[in-house]
Amino acid sequence: MPENPAINRHVSLAIRHDWQLDEVQALYALPFNDLLFQAQIVHREHFDPNEVQISSLLSIKTGSCSEDCGYCPQSARYDSGLTPEALMPVDAVLKAAKQAKDQGASRFCMGAAWRKPKDKDVERVIEMVQGVKALGMETCVTLGMLTDAQTLRLKEGGLDYYNHNLDTSEEYYSEVITTRTYQDRLDTLARVRDAGINVCCGGIVGMGESDVDRSNLLIQLANMPKHPESVPVNMLVQVEGTPLMGTEVLDPLVFIRTLAVARIMMPKSRVRLSAGRSKMSDEMQALCFFAGANSIFYGDKLLTTDNPMTNHDLALFDRLGIYSGGSSYA
């Protein structure tokens, strides 16, 4: 049997920030079983392999966004049939958070379709954050680009996590988005990290990007001075009216490989199986968990797209012997 030089029988468990493209491509090229075996070794060093953290995501302000993200039905530029909705009242958000907690979620994430929020909007969001924290849940928001002052206000308000995805590699980025630069995203992430807020940052695969683009996205994440605490990996959800509708569907095994490589490169991060789960079979999701995914969004919607029903998720967890929690070995 030919020996693959990328196979390391003694997987390095070191936390690294110096990944190179040839190393990551070699991981992707491993036989599927070898890649998942290495991911499992790393995963078990830092986490209980049968525990998955559950988050719930609510769109607190929907549509009418000025950005041109090619995947997003919330852009005002596209006729996706989405009905815009203003920023929700605080009490309605807290009611949704309470329901999510009752269904087993430990983190409540709030998303608003803004390019960047106004200061008065940030104050409203802080009210929501404080109300959710009073329920005993972790908080996460995604509001677009932030100023230094807004970031500090969110920290002072008690925010636990800020989500700001890179979406794809820097090289492919302009094929998907033109109204915000890659550096804009990196600058917002730096502000969040400097303020002492946990970072939630990942991307979307299946947008027509190459294998090299997927590798470079993971390199950008893993070579940050500190790895994101949460790394959502999304499968593109194609929506009528958006430019990426009709994109060739990604091979599910490539998606699973991406999760496994992310687990190896960012050993202590929560790797979240995010958008696209409604199109995934139970068997595919089981392989995603085996590859190192240990966080999911659940509830009926992910912002504006469908998500598996909560009861179905719980039934799948029961079949797999998975339980929800939030602890790690590290």
Buried (B, 14 or more C-beta within 10 A) or exposed (E): EEEEEBBBEEBEEEBBEEBEEEBBBBBBEBEEEBBBBBBBBBBEEBBBBEBBBBBBBBBBBBBBBBBBBBBBBBBBBBEBEBEEBEBBEBEEBBEBBBBBBEBBBBBBBBBBBBEBBEEEBBEBBBBBBBBBBEBEBBBBBBBBBBBEEBBBBBBEBBBBBBBBBBBBBBBBBEBBBEEBEBEBBBBBBBBBBEBEBBBBBBBBBBBBBEBBBBBBBBBBBBBBEEBBBBBBBBBBBBBEEBBBBEBEEBEBEEBBBBBBBBBBBBBBBBBBBBBBBBBBEEEBBBBBBBBBBBBBBBBEBBBBBEBBEBEBBBEBBEEBEBEBBBEBEE
